[in-house]
């Protein structure tokens, strides 16, 4: 069968590449045309546009690049009709992909969506476009099923791709001594700092965490360097603060850590899988106004994936004006010294991981897609 796939970000490239691999395993005649990245290209097919030419985030970047976005749409529409696929598979990236879903539907092309847009968190009205233009939605969080059910739309939960990545992560047998020697670290227990991947996140969160590090001198604090950033950024943000960063070793760093201070996002789930107690810290622009905007626009009770999946507080979330050196230090001290508190958090992790199911997300999604396409 013929598959046209659109992934507009690095994470989408990763997850779509695994889906393509599994589609090939289940469909010997699979052929691909796609918008994506190098990982998808490795699986074969025709790469029409790299996600680096599509990833415009925020109001101003979008406004300044409207002409490029328009050209990308026209290219996608043209090539979709030329390729005549059995299905258009969309991977997250809702601003672009929901418009493409509408175009495909208008032209009689079946639409599958792999990894739902986070419309359960904000821009909830997009659910009506999903219902109208998407034939099948393959979700990766169990709570998404309940969200869509409220709108009388059935989805297919296939597990979570992050679990697949973590299950086959490298260096799982590496010792603390080997890790610290390799990275020229001290022989002290480690507190991992996962301060986000975007520059603005790092600039707002890391100074708070650096101040916290001065209060726990019996530990060494180590930054998980974001793959999209360089050492220079951390040097600029931290000034003379001597906190080392390790790059392309986030899972290894977590594995050797006693605790972690984590910006919201997938990192909270990764930290839970590796069974490391954490404090979730996040700051945005606008001070208290930012809290008001969040409460107004974001339609979920928690902002960390661990708590969202559990539908209760397992890890402490410190947002905006509540994310200070004092509050973070207090929570970090609790998970380091309060055994009961720490063990309750780890027990909560086990519940969350059980709800997500085991590895095999891409395989389950691919097999379902092939089965559904054969029914047509």
Secondary structure by P-SEA (a helix, b strand, c coil): cbbbbbbccaaaaaaaaaaaaaaaaacccccccccccaaaaaacccccccccccccccaaaaaacaaaaaaaaaaaaaaaaaacccbbbbccccaaaaaaaaaaaaabbbbbbccccccccccccaaaaaaccccbbbbcccaaaaaaaaacbbbbbcccaaaaaaaacccccccaaaaaaaacccccbbbbbbccccaaaaaccaaaaaaaaaacccbbbbbcccccccaaaaaaaacccbbbbbcccaaaaaaacccccccccaaaaaaaaabbbbbbbbbbccaaaaaaaaaaccccccccaaaaaaccccbbbbccccccaaaaaaaaaaaaccaaaaaaaaaaaaaaaaaaccccaaaaaaaaaaaaaaac
